[in-house]
Amino acid sequence: MTQDIRQAILDAANSKAERGTPISLLEIGPLLLKDDRYTQDEIVNALYAMESDGLILMLEGNRIQVVRR
């Protein structure tokens, strides 16, 4: 499941902006929460793990930037 949520975050971010372009979590959050696909806690935990692994940067203003796929 962990890999699924990470891929879902990357897919959602890349569907809204080109890789490397910061995107607001408010733009992708609804895609991830839709139909109870993932919980808010699962999303937050995945985001911190992805930042730790160097896949994304968490930016001020509730934004992320995909740096690696």
PDB file of N, H, CA, C and O in Angstrom:
ATOM      1  N   MET A   1       0.825  -1.204   0.000  1.00  0.00           N
ATOM      2  CA  MET A   1       0.000   0.000   0.000  1.00  0.00           C
ATOM      3  C   MET A   1       0.864   1.261   0.000  1.00  0.00           C
ATOM      4  O   MET A   1       0.503   2.260  -0.621  1.00  0.00           O
ATOM      5  N   THR A   2       1.996   1.217   0.690  1.00  0.00           N
ATOM      6  H   THR A   2       2.289   0.405   1.194  1.00  0.00           H
ATOM      7  CA  THR A   2       2.857   2.392   0.756  1.00  0.00           C
ATOM      8  C   THR A   2       3.289   2.837  -0.631  1.00  0.00           C
ATOM      9  O   THR A   2       3.258   4.027  -0.945  1.00  0.00           O
ATOM     10  N   GLN A   3       3.691   1.880  -1.462  1.00  0.00           N
ATOM     11  H   GLN A   3       3.716   0.914  -1.207  1.00  0.00           H
ATOM     12  CA  GLN A   3       4.119   2.213  -2.818  1.00  0.00           C
ATOM     13  C   GLN A   3       2.952   2.750  -3.639  1.00  0.00           C
ATOM     14  O   GLN A   3       3.135   3.643  -4.466  1.00  0.00           O
ATOM     15  N   ASP A   4       1.750   2.209  -3.414  1.00  0.00           N
ATOM     16  H   ASP A   4       1.601   1.484  -2.742  1.00  0.00           H
ATOM     17  CA  ASP A   4       0.570   2.687  -4.139  1.00  0.00           C
ATOM     18  C   ASP A   4       0.281   4.148  -3.850  1.00  0.00           C
ATOM     19  O   ASP A   4       0.000   4.921  -4.766  1.00  0.00           O
ATOM     20  N   ILE A   5       0.347   4.530  -2.583  1.00  0.00           N
ATOM     21  H   ILE A   5       0.575   3.902  -1.839  1.00  0.00           H
ATOM     22  CA  ILE A   5       0.038   5.920  -2.232  1.00  0.00           C
ATOM     23  C   ILE A   5       1.123   6.860  -2.756  1.00  0.00           C
ATOM     24  O   ILE A   5       0.829   7.973  -3.190  1.00  0.00           O
ATOM     25  N   ARG A   6       2.358   6.416  -2.714  1.00  0.00           N
ATOM     26  H   ARG A   6       2.598   5.511  -2.361  1.00  0.00           H
ATOM     27  CA  ARG A   6       3.436   7.243  -3.273  1.00  0.00           C
ATOM     28  C   ARG A   6       3.222   7.465  -4.765  1.00  0.00           C
ATOM     29  O   ARG A   6       3.373   8.582  -5.259  1.00  0.00           O
ATOM     30  N   GLN A   7       2.876   6.414  -5.472  1.00  0.00           N
ATOM     31  H   GLN A   7       2.754   5.506  -5.071  1.00  0.00           H
ATOM     32  CA  GLN A   7       2.630   6.540  -6.912  1.00  0.00           C
ATOM     33  C   GLN A   7       1.417   7.417  -7.173  1.00  0.00           C
ATOM     34  O   GLN A   7       1.413   8.200  -8.122  1.00  0.00           O
ATOM     35  N   ALA A   8       0.389   7.296  -6.344  1.00  0.00           N
ATOM     36  H   ALA A   8       0.393   6.659  -5.573  1.00  0.00           H
ATOM     37  CA  ALA A   8      -0.803   8.127  -6.500  1.00  0.00           C
ATOM     38  C   ALA A   8      -0.463   9.605  -6.301  1.00  0.00           C
ATOM     39  O   ALA A   8      -0.975  10.462  -7.022  1.00  0.00           O
ATOM     40  N   ILE A   9       0.393   9.903  -5.335  1.00  0.00           N
ATOM     41  H   ILE A   9       0.809   9.207  -4.750  1.00  0.00           H
ATOM     42  CA  ILE A   9       0.805  11.293  -5.108  1.00  0.00           C
ATOM     43  C   ILE A   9       1.582  11.816  -6.310  1.00  0.00           C
ATOM     44  O   ILE A   9       1.324  12.922  -6.785  1.00  0.00           O
ATOM     45  N   LEU A  10       2.533  11.027  -6.801  1.00  0.00           N
ATOM     46  H   LEU A  10       2.743  10.128  -6.415  1.00  0.00           H
ATOM     47  CA  LEU A  10       3.305  11.438  -7.976  1.00  0.00           C
ATOM     48  C   LEU A  10       2.407  11.623  -9.194  1.00  0.00           C
ATOM     49  O   LEU A  10       2.544  12.605  -9.924  1.00  0.00           O
ATOM     50  N   ASP A  11       1.497  10.690  -9.414  1.00  0.00           N
ATOM     51  H   ASP A  11       1.386   9.893  -8.821  1.00  0.00           H
ATOM     52  CA  ASP A  11       0.590  10.787 -10.556  1.00  0.00           C
ATOM     53  C   ASP A  11      -0.292  12.025 -10.455  1.00  0.00           C
ATOM     54  O   ASP A  11      -0.489  12.733 -11.442  1.00  0.00           O
ATOM     55  N   ALA A  12      -0.822  12.287  -9.264  1.00  0.00           N
ATOM     56  H   ALA A  12      -0.662  11.711  -8.462  1.00  0.00           H
ATOM     57  CA  ALA A  12      -1.687  13.453  -9.076  1.00  0.00           C
ATOM     58  C   ALA A  12      -0.907  14.742  -9.300  1.00  0.00           C
ATOM     59  O   ALA A  12      -1.390  15.654  -9.971  1.00  0.00           O
ATOM     60  N   ALA A  13       0.296  14.820  -8.739  1.00  0.00           N
ATOM     61  H   ALA A  13       0.688  14.079  -8.194  1.00  0.00           H
ATOM     62  CA  ALA A  13       1.112  16.025  -8.896  1.00  0.00           C
ATOM     63  C   ALA A  13       1.494  16.238 -10.357  1.00  0.00           C
ATOM     64  O   ALA A  13       1.407  17.352 -10.873  1.00  0.00           O
ATOM     65  N   ASN A  14       1.916  15.168 -11.016  1.00  0.00           N
ATOM     66  H   ASN A  14       1.987  14.263 -10.597  1.00  0.00           H
ATOM     67  CA  ASN A  14       2.336  15.285 -12.418  1.00  0.00           C
ATOM     68  C   ASN A  14       1.163  15.530 -13.364  1.00  0.00           C
ATOM     69  O   ASN A  14       1.362  16.014 -14.478  1.00  0.00           O
ATOM     70  N   SER A  15      -0.049  15.206 -12.936  1.00  0.00           N
ATOM     71  H   SER A  15      -0.211  14.814 -12.031  1.00  0.00           H
ATOM     72  CA  SER A  15      -1.212  15.482 -13.783  1.00  0.00           C
ATOM     73  C   SER A  15      -1.612  16.956 -13.732  1.00  0.00           C
ATOM     74  O   SER A  15      -2.301  17.451 -14.625  1.00  0.00           O
ATOM     75  N   LYS A  16      -1.178  17.648 -12.687  1.00  0.00           N
ATOM     76  H   LYS A  16      -0.618  17.246 -11.963  1.00  0.00           H
ATOM     77  CA  LYS A  16      -1.548  19.052 -12.513  1.00  0.00           C
ATOM     78  C   LYS A  16      -0.445  20.024 -12.906  1.00  0.00           C
ATOM     79  O   LYS A  16      -0.720  21.181 -13.225  1.00  0.00           O
ATOM     80  N   ALA A  17       0.812  19.560 -12.886  1.00  0.00           N
ATOM     81  H   ALA A  17       1.036  18.620 -12.627  1.00  0.00           H
ATOM     82  CA  ALA A  17       1.939  20.452 -13.197  1.00  0.00           C
ATOM     83  C   ALA A  17       3.099  19.620 -13.718  1.00  0.00           C
ATOM     84  O   ALA A  17       3.207  18.429 -13.425  1.00  0.00           O
ATOM     85  N   GLU A  18       3.962  20.259 -14.493  1.00  0.00           N
ATOM     86  H   GLU A  18       3.875  21.227 -14.731  1.00  0.00           H
ATOM     87  CA  GLU A  18       5.151  19.569 -14.986  1.00  0.00           C
ATOM     88  C   GLU A  18       6.081  19.260 -13.818  1.00  0.00           C
ATOM     89  O   GLU A  18       6.147  20.018 -12.850  1.00  0.00           O
ATOM     90  N   ARG A  19       6.801  18.142 -13.915  1.00  0.00           N
ATOM     91  H   ARG A  19       6.748  17.527 -14.702  1.00  0.00           H
ATOM     92  CA  ARG A  19       7.743  17.787 -12.863  1.00  0.00           C
ATOM     93  C   ARG A  19       8.703  18.943 -12.631  1.00  0.00           C
ATOM     94  O   ARG A  19       9.201  19.545 -13.583  1.00  0.00           O
ATOM     95  N   GLY A  20       8.957  19.248 -11.384  1.00  0.00           N
ATOM     96  H   GLY A  20       8.552  18.759 -10.611  1.00  0.00           H
ATOM     97  CA  GLY A  20       9.832  20.350 -11.022  1.00  0.00           C
ATOM     98  C   GLY A  20       9.090  21.635 -10.734  1.00  0.00           C
ATOM     99  O   GLY A  20       9.661  22.570 -10.172  1.00  0.00           O
ATOM    100  N   THR A  21       7.813  21.695 -11.116  1.00  0.00           N
ATOM    101  H   THR A  21       7.349  20.936 -11.572  1.00  0.00           H
ATOM    102  CA  THR A  21       6.992  22.868 -10.843  1.00  0.00           C
ATOM    103  C   THR A  21       6.256  22.660  -9.528  1.00  0.00           C
ATOM    104  O   THR A  21       5.544  21.667  -9.382  1.00  0.00           O
ATOM    105  N   PRO A  22       6.405  23.564  -8.569  1.00  0.00           N
ATOM    106  CA  PRO A  22       5.692  23.415  -7.304  1.00  0.00           C
ATOM    107  C   PRO A  22       4.186  23.358  -7.513  1.00  0.00           C
ATOM    108  O   PRO A  22       3.638  24.046  -8.375  1.00  0.00           O
ATOM    109  N   ILE A  23       3.527  22.528  -6.713  1.00  0.00           N
ATOM    110  H   ILE A  23       3.971  21.969  -6.013  1.00  0.00           H
ATOM    111  CA  ILE A  23       2.076  22.386  -6.798  1.00  0.00           C
ATOM    112  C   ILE A  23       1.493  22.395  -5.395  1.00  0.00           C
ATOM    113  O   ILE A  23       2.067  21.837  -4.460  1.00  0.00           O
ATOM    114  N   SER A  24       0.366  23.027  -5.272  1.00  0.00           N
ATOM    115  H   SER A  24      -0.101  23.480  -6.032  1.00  0.00           H
ATOM    116  CA  SER A  24      -0.321  23.107  -3.990  1.00  0.00           C
ATOM    117  C   SER A  24      -0.948  21.755  -3.645  1.00  0.00           C
ATOM    118  O   SER A  24      -1.542  21.092  -4.495  1.00  0.00           O
ATOM    119  N   LEU A  25      -0.801  21.369  -2.386  1.00  0.00           N
ATOM    120  H   LEU A  25      -0.319  21.908  -1.696  1.00  0.00           H
ATOM    121  CA  LEU A  25      -1.456  20.139  -1.938  1.00  0.00           C
ATOM    122  C   LEU A  25      -2.972  20.271  -2.002  1.00  0.00           C
ATOM    123  O   LEU A  25      -3.680  19.266  -2.050  1.00  0.00           O
ATOM    124  N   LEU A  26      -3.471  21.497  -2.003  1.00  0.00           N
ATOM    125  H   LEU A  26      -2.895  22.314  -1.964  1.00  0.00           H
ATOM    126  CA  LEU A  26      -4.916  21.710  -2.119  1.00  0.00           C
ATOM    127  C   LEU A  26      -5.422  21.303  -3.505  1.00  0.00           C
ATOM    128  O   LEU A  26      -6.606  21.011  -3.671  1.00  0.00           O
ATOM    129  N   GLU A  27      -4.540  21.283  -4.487  1.00  0.00           N
ATOM    130  H   GLU A  27      -3.578  21.520  -4.352  1.00  0.00           H
ATOM    131  CA  GLU A  27      -4.933  20.871  -5.832  1.00  0.00           C
ATOM    132  C   GLU A  27      -4.950  19.356  -5.996  1.00  0.00           C
ATOM    133  O   GLU A  27      -5.743  18.825  -6.774  1.00  0.00           O
ATOM    134  N   ILE A  28      -4.082  18.660  -5.270  1.00  0.00           N
ATOM    135  H   ILE A  28      -3.438  19.092  -4.638  1.00  0.00           H
ATOM    136  CA  ILE A  28      -4.019  17.203  -5.457  1.00  0.00           C
ATOM    137  C   ILE A  28      -4.681  16.425  -4.330  1.00  0.00           C
ATOM    138  O   ILE A  28      -5.034  15.259  -4.505  1.00  0.00           O
ATOM    139  N   GLY A  29      -4.851  17.057  -3.180  1.00  0.00           N
ATOM    140  H   GLY A  29      -4.564  18.005  -3.038  1.00  0.00           H
ATOM    141  CA  GLY A  29      -5.460  16.375  -2.041  1.00  0.00           C
ATOM    142  C   GLY A  29      -6.818  15.757  -2.346  1.00  0.00           C
ATOM    143  O   GLY A  29      -7.049  14.595  -2.013  1.00  0.00           O
ATOM    144  N   PRO A  30      -7.721  16.508  -2.973  1.00  0.00           N
ATOM    145  CA  PRO A  30      -9.036  15.932  -3.273  1.00  0.00           C
ATOM    146  C   PRO A  30      -8.967  14.691  -4.165  1.00  0.00           C
ATOM    147  O   PRO A  30      -9.795  13.791  -4.031  1.00  0.00           O
ATOM    148  N   LEU A  31      -7.989  14.636  -5.070  1.00  0.00           N
ATOM    149  H   LEU A  31      -7.316  15.368  -5.178  1.00  0.00           H
ATOM    150  CA  LEU A  31      -7.837  13.448  -5.923  1.00  0.00           C
ATOM    151  C   LEU A  31      -7.468  12.224  -5.087  1.00  0.00           C
ATOM    152  O   LEU A  31      -7.891  11.108  -5.388  1.00  0.00           O
ATOM    153  N   LEU A  32      -6.679  12.439  -4.038  1.00  0.00           N
ATOM    154  H   LEU A  32      -6.335  13.346  -3.793  1.00  0.00           H
ATOM    155  CA  LEU A  32      -6.213  11.342  -3.203  1.00  0.00           C
ATOM    156  C   LEU A  32      -7.246  10.927  -2.163  1.00  0.00           C
ATOM    157  O   LEU A  32      -7.319   9.758  -1.784  1.00  0.00           O
ATOM    158  N   LEU A  33      -8.041  11.888  -1.707  1.00  0.00           N
ATOM    159  H   LEU A  33      -7.981  12.837  -2.015  1.00  0.00           H
ATOM    160  CA  LEU A  33      -9.057  11.607  -0.695  1.00  0.00           C
ATOM    161  C   LEU A  33     -10.367  11.106  -1.294  1.00  0.00           C
ATOM    162  O   LEU A  33     -11.203  10.545  -0.586  1.00  0.00           O
ATOM    163  N   LYS A  34     -10.545  11.307  -2.594  1.00  0.00           N
ATOM    164  H   LYS A  34      -9.866  11.763  -3.170  1.00  0.00           H
ATOM    165  CA  LYS A  34     -11.787  10.959  -3.275  1.00  0.00           C
ATOM    166  C   LYS A  34     -12.193   9.514  -2.997  1.00  0.00           C
ATOM    167  O   LYS A  34     -11.378   8.596  -3.082  1.00  0.00           O
ATOM    168  N   ASP A  35     -13.449   9.337  -2.667  1.00  0.00           N
ATOM    169  H   ASP A  35     -14.111  10.083  -2.598  1.00  0.00           H
ATOM    170  CA  ASP A  35     -14.011   8.012  -2.413  1.00  0.00           C
ATOM    171  C   ASP A  35     -13.246   7.254  -1.327  1.00  0.00           C
ATOM    172  O   ASP A  35     -13.147   6.028  -1.372  1.00  0.00           O
ATOM    173  N   ASP A  36     -12.705   7.989  -0.351  1.00  0.00           N
ATOM    174  H   ASP A  36     -12.784   8.985  -0.314  1.00  0.00           H
ATOM    175  CA  ASP A  36     -11.952   7.383   0.758  1.00  0.00           C
ATOM    176  C   ASP A  36     -10.806   6.512   0.271  1.00  0.00           C
ATOM    177  O   ASP A  36     -10.498   5.484   0.874  1.00  0.00           O
ATOM    178  N   ARG A  37     -10.188   6.919  -0.801  1.00  0.00           N
ATOM    179  H   ARG A  37     -10.438   7.754  -1.291  1.00  0.00           H
ATOM    180  CA  ARG A  37      -9.074   6.149  -1.360  1.00  0.00           C
ATOM    181  C   ARG A  37      -7.930   6.059  -0.352  1.00  0.00           C
ATOM    182  O   ARG A  37      -7.406   4.975  -0.094  1.00  0.00           O
ATOM    183  N   TYR A  38      -7.548   7.199   0.213  1.00  0.00           N
ATOM    184  H   TYR A  38      -7.973   8.080   0.003  1.00  0.00           H
ATOM    185  CA  TYR A  38      -6.504   7.258   1.237  1.00  0.00           C
ATOM    186  C   TYR A  38      -6.958   8.207   2.333  1.00  0.00           C
ATOM    187  O   TYR A  38      -7.745   9.118   2.078  1.00  0.00           O
ATOM    188  N   THR A  39      -6.468   8.002   3.553  1.00  0.00           N
ATOM    189  H   THR A  39      -5.829   7.262   3.760  1.00  0.00           H
ATOM    190  CA  THR A  39      -6.792   8.916   4.637  1.00  0.00           C
ATOM    191  C   THR A  39      -5.787  10.059   4.648  1.00  0.00           C
ATOM    192  O   THR A  39      -4.717   9.975   4.045  1.00  0.00           O
ATOM    193  N   GLN A  40      -6.148  11.109   5.336  1.00  0.00           N
ATOM    194  H   GLN A  40      -7.017  11.177   5.826  1.00  0.00           H
ATOM    195  CA  GLN A  40      -5.258  12.258   5.448  1.00  0.00           C
ATOM    196  C   GLN A  40      -3.949  11.843   6.133  1.00  0.00           C
ATOM    197  O   GLN A  40      -2.875  12.287   5.727  1.00  0.00           O
ATOM    198  N   ASP A  41      -4.028  11.007   7.153  1.00  0.00           N
ATOM    199  H   ASP A  41      -4.900  10.646   7.483  1.00  0.00           H
ATOM    200  CA  ASP A  41      -2.816  10.544   7.841  1.00  0.00           C
ATOM    201  C   ASP A  41      -1.915   9.736   6.909  1.00  0.00           C
ATOM    202  O   ASP A  41      -0.694   9.892   6.944  1.00  0.00           O
ATOM    203  N   GLU A  42      -2.498   8.881   6.084  1.00  0.00           N
ATOM    204  H   GLU A  42      -3.490   8.754   6.056  1.00  0.00           H
ATOM    205  CA  GLU A  42      -1.702   8.100   5.135  1.00  0.00           C
ATOM    206  C   GLU A  42      -0.980   9.011   4.149  1.00  0.00           C
ATOM    207  O   GLU A  42       0.182   8.783   3.813  1.00  0.00           O
ATOM    208  N   ILE A  43      -1.675  10.034   3.696  1.00  0.00           N
ATOM    209  H   ILE A  43      -2.619  10.219   3.969  1.00  0.00           H
ATOM    210  CA  ILE A  43      -1.081  10.975   2.739  1.00  0.00           C
ATOM    211  C   ILE A  43       0.071  11.733   3.381  1.00  0.00           C
ATOM    212  O   ILE A  43       1.140  11.854   2.783  1.00  0.00           O
ATOM    213  N   VAL A  44      -0.132  12.242   4.588  1.00  0.00           N
ATOM    214  H   VAL A  44      -1.001  12.144   5.073  1.00  0.00           H
ATOM    215  CA  VAL A  44       0.910  13.000   5.282  1.00  0.00           C
ATOM    216  C   VAL A  44       2.128  12.119   5.542  1.00  0.00           C
ATOM    217  O   VAL A  44       3.261  12.540   5.310  1.00  0.00           O
ATOM    218  N   ASN A  45       1.901  10.909   6.018  1.00  0.00           N
ATOM    219  H   ASN A  45       0.981  10.567   6.207  1.00  0.00           H
ATOM    220  CA  ASN A  45       3.018   9.997   6.278  1.00  0.00           C
ATOM    221  C   ASN A  45       3.787   9.689   5.002  1.00  0.00           C
ATOM    222  O   ASN A  45       5.017   9.637   5.017  1.00  0.00           O
ATOM    223  N   ALA A  46       3.079   9.485   3.905  1.00  0.00           N
ATOM    224  H   ALA A  46       2.080   9.528   3.893  1.00  0.00           H
ATOM    225  CA  ALA A  46       3.727   9.204   2.630  1.00  0.00           C
ATOM    226  C   ALA A  46       4.535  10.408   2.155  1.00  0.00           C
ATOM    227  O   ALA A  46       5.637  10.248   1.630  1.00  0.00           O
ATOM    228  N   LEU A  47       3.991  11.615   2.336  1.00  0.00           N
ATOM    229  H   LEU A  47       3.096  11.745   2.762  1.00  0.00           H
ATOM    230  CA  LEU A  47       4.711  12.823   1.924  1.00  0.00           C
ATOM    231  C   LEU A  47       6.030  12.970   2.683  1.00  0.00           C
ATOM    232  O   LEU A  47       7.060  13.273   2.082  1.00  0.00           O
ATOM    233  N   TYR A  48       6.003  12.757   3.996  1.00  0.00           N
ATOM    234  H   TYR A  48       5.166  12.510   4.485  1.00  0.00           H
ATOM    235  CA  TYR A  48       7.244  12.858   4.777  1.00  0.00           C
ATOM    236  C   TYR A  48       8.243  11.785   4.359  1.00  0.00           C
ATOM    237  O   TYR A  48       9.441  12.055   4.271  1.00  0.00           O
ATOM    238  N   ALA A  49       7.764  10.577   4.102  1.00  0.00           N
ATOM    239  H   ALA A  49       6.791  10.357   4.174  1.00  0.00           H
ATOM    240  CA  ALA A  49       8.662   9.501   3.663  1.00  0.00           C
ATOM    241  C   ALA A  49       9.252   9.820   2.295  1.00  0.00           C
ATOM    242  O   ALA A  49      10.434   9.575   2.054  1.00  0.00           O
ATOM    243  N   MET A  50       8.433  10.365   1.399  1.00  0.00           N
ATOM    244  H   MET A  50       7.473  10.564   1.595  1.00  0.00           H
ATOM    245  CA  MET A  50       8.909  10.713   0.062  1.00  0.00           C
ATOM    246  C   MET A  50       9.943  11.831   0.121  1.00  0.00           C
ATOM    247  O   MET A  50      10.908  11.825  -0.643  1.00  0.00           O
ATOM    248  N   GLU A  51       9.747  12.791   1.024  1.00  0.00           N
ATOM    249  H   GLU A  51       8.963  12.796   1.645  1.00  0.00           H
ATOM    250  CA  GLU A  51      10.729  13.855   1.183  1.00  0.00           C
ATOM    251  C   GLU A  51      12.036  13.276   1.720  1.00  0.00           C
ATOM    252  O   GLU A  51      13.118  13.640   1.259  1.00  0.00           O
ATOM    253  N   SER A  52      11.932  12.381   2.687  1.00  0.00           N
ATOM    254  H   SER A  52      11.053  12.085   3.061  1.00  0.00           H
ATOM    255  CA  SER A  52      13.110  11.742   3.263  1.00  0.00           C
ATOM    256  C   SER A  52      13.886  10.949   2.211  1.00  0.00           C
ATOM    257  O   SER A  52      15.115  10.891   2.254  1.00  0.00           O
ATOM    258  N   ASP A  53      13.167  10.338   1.268  1.00  0.00           N
ATOM    259  H   ASP A  53      12.169  10.384   1.232  1.00  0.00           H
ATOM    260  CA  ASP A  53      13.785   9.554   0.196  1.00  0.00           C
ATOM    261  C   ASP A  53      14.269  10.412  -0.975  1.00  0.00           C
ATOM    262  O   ASP A  53      14.866   9.890  -1.916  1.00  0.00           O
ATOM    263  N   GLY A  54      14.019  11.718  -0.925  1.00  0.00           N
ATOM    264  H   GLY A  54      13.533  12.143  -0.161  1.00  0.00           H
ATOM    265  CA  GLY A  54      14.482  12.614  -1.975  1.00  0.00           C
ATOM    266  C   GLY A  54      13.612  12.639  -3.223  1.00  0.00           C
ATOM    267  O   GLY A  54      14.055  13.086  -4.280  1.00  0.00           O
ATOM    268  N   LEU A  55      12.365  12.157  -3.105  1.00  0.00           N
ATOM    269  H   LEU A  55      12.005  11.794  -2.246  1.00  0.00           H
ATOM    270  CA  LEU A  55      11.462  12.165  -4.266  1.00  0.00           C
ATOM    271  C   LEU A  55      10.776  13.512  -4.454  1.00  0.00           C
ATOM    272  O   LEU A  55      10.517  13.940  -5.579  1.00  0.00           O
ATOM    273  N   ILE A  56      10.488  14.170  -3.342  1.00  0.00           N
ATOM    274  H   ILE A  56      10.699  13.823  -2.428  1.00  0.00           H
ATOM    275  CA  ILE A  56       9.797  15.458  -3.379  1.00  0.00           C
ATOM    276  C   ILE A  56      10.470  16.416  -2.419  1.00  0.00           C
ATOM    277  O   ILE A  56      11.224  16.010  -1.534  1.00  0.00           O
ATOM    278  N   LEU A  57      10.185  17.692  -2.606  1.00  0.00           N
ATOM    279  H   LEU A  57       9.573  18.022  -3.324  1.00  0.00           H
ATOM    280  CA  LEU A  57      10.524  18.723  -1.642  1.00  0.00           C
ATOM    281  C   LEU A  57       9.216  19.261  -1.099  1.00  0.00           C
ATOM    282  O   LEU A  57       8.293  19.545  -1.864  1.00  0.00           O
ATOM    283  N   MET A  58       9.129  19.403   0.201  1.00  0.00           N
ATOM    284  H   MET A  58       9.878  19.172   0.822  1.00  0.00           H
ATOM    285  CA  MET A  58       7.961  20.039   0.798  1.00  0.00           C
ATOM    286  C   MET A  58       8.300  21.507   0.968  1.00  0.00           C
ATOM    287  O   MET A  58       9.296  21.859   1.601  1.00  0.00           O
ATOM    288  N   LEU A  59       7.464  22.358   0.399  1.00  0.00           N
ATOM    289  H   LEU A  59       6.655  22.072  -0.115  1.00  0.00           H
ATOM    290  CA  LEU A  59       7.717  23.792   0.357  1.00  0.00           C
ATOM    291  C   LEU A  59       6.719  24.535   1.225  1.00  0.00           C
ATOM    292  O   LEU A  59       5.665  24.007   1.579  1.00  0.00           O
ATOM    293  N   GLU A  60       7.069  25.767   1.563  1.00  0.00           N
ATOM    294  H   GLU A  60       7.925  26.196   1.276  1.00  0.00           H
ATOM    295  CA  GLU A  60       6.123  26.577   2.326  1.00  0.00           C
ATOM    296  C   GLU A  60       4.886  26.842   1.481  1.00  0.00           C
ATOM    297  O   GLU A  60       4.915  26.717   0.257  1.00  0.00           O
ATOM    298  N   GLY A  61       3.824  27.201   2.139  1.00  0.00           N
ATOM    299  H   GLY A  61       3.801  27.302   3.133  1.00  0.00           H
ATOM    300  CA  GLY A  61       2.582  27.464   1.429  1.00  0.00           C
ATOM    301  C   GLY A  61       1.835  26.199   1.060  1.00  0.00           C
ATOM    302  O   GLY A  61       1.016  26.196   0.141  1.00  0.00           O
ATOM    303  N   ASN A  62       2.124  25.102   1.794  1.00  0.00           N
ATOM    304  H   ASN A  62       2.788  25.104   2.542  1.00  0.00           H
ATOM    305  CA  ASN A  62       1.401  23.846   1.562  1.00  0.00           C
ATOM    306  C   ASN A  62       1.594  23.323   0.144  1.00  0.00           C
ATOM    307  O   ASN A  62       0.650  22.857  -0.494  1.00  0.00           O
ATOM    308  N   ARG A  63       2.832  23.408  -0.339  1.00  0.00           N
ATOM    309  H   ARG A  63       3.599  23.786   0.179  1.00  0.00           H
ATOM    310  CA  ARG A  63       3.146  22.977  -1.698  1.00  0.00           C
ATOM    311  C   ARG A  63       4.224  21.905  -1.673  1.00  0.00           C
ATOM    312  O   ARG A  63       4.979  21.783  -0.708  1.00  0.00           O
ATOM    313  N   ILE A  64       4.282  21.136  -2.746  1.00  0.00           N
ATOM    314  H   ILE A  64       3.669  21.236  -3.530  1.00  0.00           H
ATOM    315  CA  ILE A  64       5.355  20.160  -2.938  1.00  0.00           C
ATOM    316  C   ILE A  64       5.943  20.356  -4.326  1.00  0.00           C
ATOM    317  O   ILE A  64       5.331  20.964  -5.205  1.00  0.00           O
ATOM    318  N   GLN A  65       7.137  19.829  -4.494  1.00  0.00           N
ATOM    319  H   GLN A  65       7.633  19.336  -3.780  1.00  0.00           H
ATOM    320  CA  GLN A  65       7.789  19.849  -5.796  1.00  0.00           C
ATOM    321  C   GLN A  65       8.359  18.460  -6.036  1.00  0.00           C
ATOM    322  O   GLN A  65       9.150  17.963  -5.235  1.00  0.00           O
ATOM    323  N   VAL A  66       7.961  17.835  -7.135  1.00  0.00           N
ATOM    324  H   VAL A  66       7.318  18.239  -7.786  1.00  0.00           H
ATOM    325  CA  VAL A  66       8.484  16.520  -7.488  1.00  0.00           C
ATOM    326  C   VAL A  66       9.867  16.733  -8.086  1.00  0.00           C
ATOM    327  O   VAL A  66      10.027  17.463  -9.064  1.00  0.00           O
ATOM    328  N   VAL A  67      10.862  16.089  -7.489  1.00  0.00           N
ATOM    329  H   VAL A  67      10.732  15.496  -6.694  1.00  0.00           H
ATOM    330  CA  VAL A  67      12.227  16.256  -7.978  1.00  0.00           C
ATOM    331  C   VAL A  67      12.780  14.976  -8.612  1.00  0.00           C
ATOM    332  O   VAL A  67      13.746  15.012  -9.373  1.00  0.00           O
ATOM    333  N   ARG A  68      12.158  13.863  -8.288  1.00  0.00           N
ATOM    334  H   ARG A  68      11.372  13.834  -7.669  1.00  0.00           H
ATOM    335  CA  ARG A  68      12.583  12.575  -8.838  1.00  0.00           C
ATOM    336  C   ARG A  68      11.365  11.672  -8.978  1.00  0.00           C
ATOM    337  O   ARG A  68      10.441  11.742  -8.167  1.00  0.00           O
ATOM    338  N   ARG A  69      11.361  10.855  -9.967  1.00  0.00           N
ATOM    339  H   ARG A  69      12.111  10.798 -10.625  1.00  0.00           H
ATOM    340  CA  ARG A  69      10.221   9.954 -10.168  1.00  0.00           C
ATOM    341  C   ARG A  69      10.547   8.588  -9.724  1.00  0.00           C
ATOM    342  O   ARG A  69       9.709   7.692  -9.816  1.00  0.00           O
TER     343      ARG A  69
END
